[in-house]
Amino acid sequence: MDRQKGIAFCGLACALCSEAAHCVGCRDDGCADREWCTNLKCCRSRRLNGCWECAEFPCSGTMLDKVRIRAFATFAQRYGVEALLDCLERNEQAGMVYHYPGSLTGDYDVAESEAGIMELILHGNAHREEPHDPAKAQDSDAVPLRPLHAKP
């Protein structure tokens, strides 16, 4: 994982991308698709760090139409980009794969819903009998999460 590459404006995990080793990430104009990327252009024009900061999130007709990307952006909106990177790094160390070799899909694409992908981000491939409540997390390797807009 290359945390410096971070999370793209849309929610793609540039930090985990294996598509182009020389790419410096979306935020540093490394993405080959930057010329047509609606999310990048929109966020820059609105001076947003990512789609998750926009009052119109999630919009349609963009990369956010893809459930994995939307789920990653939703996670960033709820818990912050650093928490997303922490969870992704923990999951990678536990063996989760962002992109299968020669593919742009991976373990996070197995879940078919945004909620399912959020669970994968939170827990990796661990199977739980009940939905996870981040406030009650007691796993020793759990990433401490607190919704960004929660009241103390």
FIMARVEX-212419 format. One record per residue (C-alpha): residue number from 0; x, y, z. Coordinates in pm, whole numbers, padded with zeros to 5 digits. Example, Ala and Ser with C-alpha at 12.3 -4.5 7.8 and 13.67 -1.06 7.14 Angstrom:
2
[rec 0; [01230; -00450; 00780]]
[rec 1; [01367; -00106; 00714]]
! end
This chain:
152
[rec 0; [00000; 00000; 00000]]
[rec 1; [00126; 00345; -00091]]
[rec 2; [-00062; 00581; 00142]]
[rec 3; [00088; 00884; -00033]]
[rec 4; [-00127; 00807; -00338]]
[rec 5; [-00430; 00826; -00109]]
[rec 6; [-00792; 00808; -00218]]
[rec 7; [-00900; 00955; -00550]]
[rec 8; [-01160; 01232; -00563]]
[rec 9; [-01426; 00975; -00655]]
[rec 10; [-01330; 00718; -00392]]
[rec 11; [-01100; 00486; -00586]]
[rec 12; [-00816; 00362; -00367]]
[rec 13; [-00513; 00491; -00557]]
[rec 14; [-00309; 00374; -00257]]
[rec 15; [-00389; 00013; -00349]]
[rec 16; [-00408; 00036; -00726]]
[rec 17; [-00186; -00206; -00912]]
[rec 18; [-00281; -00086; -01260]]
[rec 19; [00022; 00137; -01315]]
[rec 20; [00318; 00115; -01078]]
[rec 21; [00459; 00446; -01204]]
[rec 22; [00132; 00634; -01140]]
[rec 23; [00153; 00894; -00864]]
[rec 24; [-00222; 00890; -00807]]
[rec 25; [-00521; 01092; -00912]]
[rec 26; [-00450; 01389; -00687]]
[rec 27; [-00108; 01442; -00844]]
[rec 28; [-00239; 01412; -01201]]
[rec 29; [-00102; 01060; -01238]]
[rec 30; [-00420; 00898; -01365]]
[rec 31; [-00431; 00836; -01738]]
[rec 32; [-00804; 00917; -01734]]
[rec 33; [-00767; 01265; -01583]]
[rec 34; [-00865; 01441; -01906]]
[rec 35; [-01220; 01302; -01901]]
[rec 36; [-01270; 01234; -01529]]
[rec 37; [-01587; 01417; -01428]]
[rec 38; [-01526; 01359; -01057]]
[rec 39; [-01176; 01507; -01063]]
[rec 40; [-01286; 01813; -01262]]
[rec 41; [-01592; 01873; -01045]]
[rec 42; [-01405; 01840; -00714]]
[rec 43; [-01130; 02072; -00831]]
[rec 44; [-01376; 02332; -00956]]
[rec 45; [-01561; 02322; -00623]]
[rec 46; [-01240; 02301; -00418]]
[rec 47; [-01346; 01974; -00256]]
[rec 48; [-01111; 01707; -00124]]
[rec 49; [-01346; 01445; -00262]]
[rec 50; [-01700; 01377; -00378]]
[rec 51; [-01791; 01282; -00021]]
[rec 52; [-01767; 01652; 00077]]
[rec 53; [-02026; 01762; -00180]]
[rec 54; [-02383; 01849; -00083]]
[rec 55; [-02498; 01667; -00398]]
[rec 56; [-02322; 01339; -00306]]
[rec 57; [-02375; 01089; -00449]]
[rec 58; [-02440; 01224; -00795]]
[rec 59; [-02507; 01010; -01101]]
[rec 60; [-02341; 00984; -01439]]
[rec 61; [-01995; 00962; -01279]]
[rec 62; [-01762; 00704; -01129]]
[rec 63; [-02001; 00701; -00832]]
[rec 64; [-02240; 00490; -01039]]
[rec 65; [-02007; 00199; -00956]]
[rec 66; [-02107; 00049; -00622]]
[rec 67; [-01753; -00016; -00491]]
[rec 68; [-01640; 00338; -00564]]
[rec 69; [-01955; 00486; -00410]]
[rec 70; [-01911; 00268; -00099]]
[rec 71; [-01551; 00382; -00053]]
[rec 72; [-01659; 00748; -00089]]
[rec 73; [-01948; 00693; 00154]]
[rec 74; [-01705; 00543; 00404]]
[rec 75; [-01479; 00849; 00365]]
[rec 76; [-01781; 01073; 00422]]
[rec 77; [-01882; 00891; 00741]]
[rec 78; [-01544; 00816; 00899]]
[rec 79; [-01281; 01016; 00710]]
[rec 80; [-01017; 00935; 00453]]
[rec 81; [-00754; 00837; 00711]]
[rec 82; [-00991; 00582; 00866]]
[rec 83; [-01062; 00444; 00518]]
[rec 84; [-00689; 00411; 00449]]
[rec 85; [-00637; 00249; 00791]]
[rec 86; [-00905; -00011; 00722]]
[rec 87; [-00781; -00079; 00369]]
[rec 88; [-00425; -00121; 00495]]
[rec 89; [-00534; -00358; 00771]]
[rec 90; [-00739; -00559; 00522]]
[rec 91; [-00451; -00576; 00275]]
[rec 92; [-00221; -00705; 00549]]
[rec 93; [-00486; -00969; 00627]]
[rec 94; [-00483; -01084; 00264]]
[rec 95; [-00763; -00888; 00097]]
[rec 96; [-00689; -00797; -00264]]
[rec 97; [-00801; -00468; -00420]]
[rec 98; [-00727; -00577; -00779]]
[rec 99; [-00686; -00939; -00883]]
[rec 100; [-00388; -00989; -01119]]
[rec 101; [-00476; -00855; -01464]]
[rec 102; [-00813; -00723; -01345]]
[rec 103; [-00967; -00403; -01210]]
[rec 104; [-01183; -00599; -00968]]
[rec 105; [-01093; -00767; -00642]]
[rec 106; [-01224; -00886; -00307]]
[rec 107; [-01425; -00569; -00247]]
[rec 108; [-01622; -00635; -00565]]
[rec 109; [-01757; -00966; -00431]]
[rec 110; [-02020; -00781; -00228]]
[rec 111; [-02303; -00662; -00448]]
[rec 112; [-02432; -00378; -00233]]
[rec 113; [-02290; -00063; -00081]]
[rec 114; [-02372; -00198; 00267]]
[rec 115; [-02190; -00523; 00189]]
[rec 116; [-01881; -00336; 00072]]
[rec 117; [-01891; -00116; 00382]]
[rec 118; [-01887; -00435; 00592]]
[rec 119; [-01585; -00561; 00397]]
[rec 120; [-01405; -00231; 00459]]
[rec 121; [-01485; -00250; 00830]]
[rec 122; [-01410; -00620; 00883]]
[rec 123; [-01222; -00755; 00587]]
[rec 124; [-01321; -01110; 00508]]
[rec 125; [-01416; -01187; 00869]]
[rec 126; [-01759; -01340; 00901]]
[rec 127; [-01983; -01206; 01176]]
[rec 128; [-02322; -01324; 01288]]
[rec 129; [-02449; -00976; 01363]]
[rec 130; [-02391; -00640; 01195]]
[rec 131; [-02082; -00460; 01318]]
[rec 132; [-02122; -00154; 01537]]
[rec 133; [-01797; 00047; 01522]]
[rec 134; [-01874; 00204; 01861]]
[rec 135; [-01868; -00143; 02019]]
[rec 136; [-01561; -00276; 01839]]
[rec 137; [-01344; -00489; 02063]]
[rec 138; [-01123; -00660; 01807]]
[rec 139; [-00757; -00609; 01893]]
[rec 140; [-00681; -00521; 01531]]
[rec 141; [-00990; -00308; 01478]]
[rec 142; [-00945; 00045; 01352]]
[rec 143; [-01110; 00285; 01597]]
[rec 144; [-01387; 00463; 01410]]
[rec 145; [-01605; 00754; 01499]]
[rec 146; [-01845; 00910; 01252]]
[rec 147; [-01710; 01250; 01150]]
[rec 148; [-02031; 01431; 01232]]
[rec 149; [-02106; 01252; 01560]]
[rec 150; [-02164; 01461; 01866]]
[rec 151; [-01929; 01388; 02160]]
! end
